[in-house]
Amino acid sequence: MEVKALLHRLLHAQRAPRPEPLPEPDEKLALGALMVRVAMSDRNYQLAEVSRIDRLLSRLYGLKPIEAAKMRATSERLARAAPETARFAHLIRETVSKEARAGTLAALWEVVLADGTADSAELDVIEEVREALGLSEIDSAQARTIAEQS
């Protein structure tokens, strides 16, 4: 009976639909993936963080709520699949202005602060992204202030 069950599972796995391939990230998906990565870095991905990411994507890119949720879902898949946080940050650094990079950091700070605590793992990701974006500690402090006021 055990062999039969194993064969059934193997055949079923062969027929299972393949997941859609991940899109090549642009600066928008890179920011989404960074927001997800920051939120997941403390191993406690909360509804407050998911909601904040959706609102940020909607606000930043003029998306309707369902479009923002779909973009976040794609960003979650990208964040899980991509090995390096810096890859996303470098993509943003190469394609947008310094002002936009500072806005990126402010959005990431909003995600960090969404659950009311700034965990050390989240702060480590913020620092890694800050450096990869080519921003200073002063830029980061200003971005945090902006996020706290949002």
ABEGO torsion letter per residue (X at the ends): XAAAAAAAAAAAAAABBBBBBBBBBBAAAAAAAAAAAAAAAAGBBBAAAAAAAAAAAAAAAGBBAAAAAAAAAAAAAAAAABABAAAAAAAAAAABBAAAAAAAAAAAAAAAAAAGBBBAAAAAAAAAAAAAAGBBAAAAAAAAAAAAAX
